[in-house]
Amino acid sequence: MNDAQLTKEGIRIHPAEDFEGMRKAGALTSRILDEVGALVEPGVTTGALDDFITRRVEEEGATSATIGYRGYQHASCISVNHVVCHGIPGDKVLSDGDILNIDVTVIVDGWYGDSSRMYVAGNPSIKSQRLIRVTHDALMKGIEAVRPGATFGDIGAAIQTYAEGQRMSVVRDFCGHGLGRVFHAPPNVLHFGRPGKGPRLEEGMFFTIEPMINLGRPETKILADDWTAVTRDKSLSAQFEHSVGVTADGCEIFTASDKFFPA
């Protein structure tokens, strides 16, 4: 790859043959997230869920992108209730009604597949169910805005307009990102914004869209472990994430699954 394949904003434009690598990586990520869902129940620890994910990555002959990343030592991030993102798996025991996001990134033949989705331990509250549905639908509103000629501001605006219309807030402190043969690359994909603003989308761009939606205010803070982000007002938070590629007439979701949303 050379600089001729980068936009002026540093966003890489991938040729058609690169889509197949992203499909394989995305498919494995989705399959592991499908499988771990059967283990989510009251009494299970987040560490046990991560152990399962670690084992499955190894069994598939893939590599975890997160183990060793900036010193991180787990194959997943597991964020429970008011944890916004980057929750560290461990001794936390799930209780009835807990909601949790599980975020997994694997490397298959050099390509990165990155996705996260929401799960429920036991029986969720009505407000938890609504938060999860709104967050999922906000992600899909953002994905619907992806097409050549649209802007990244269009994606953010679609997510923000929908979420705030449901009287929820969009986290500003974290964003989606470019990926491909690297874990993180330009662009930063904001989940808020104004239509028509930001770089224009072009066929061959690969990136994640991963809105974090709070029942309360959008502000977050990082705990002393330097990883875990929580809502400042301790309100519930939810997140869904897909990896996508811009196609000639829209986009392809590399991490698609019919089990993605816990209907």
Order of alpha helices (4+ residues) and beta strands (2+ residues): alpha-alpha-beta-beta-beta-beta-beta-alpha-alpha-beta-beta-beta-beta-beta-beta-beta-beta-beta-beta
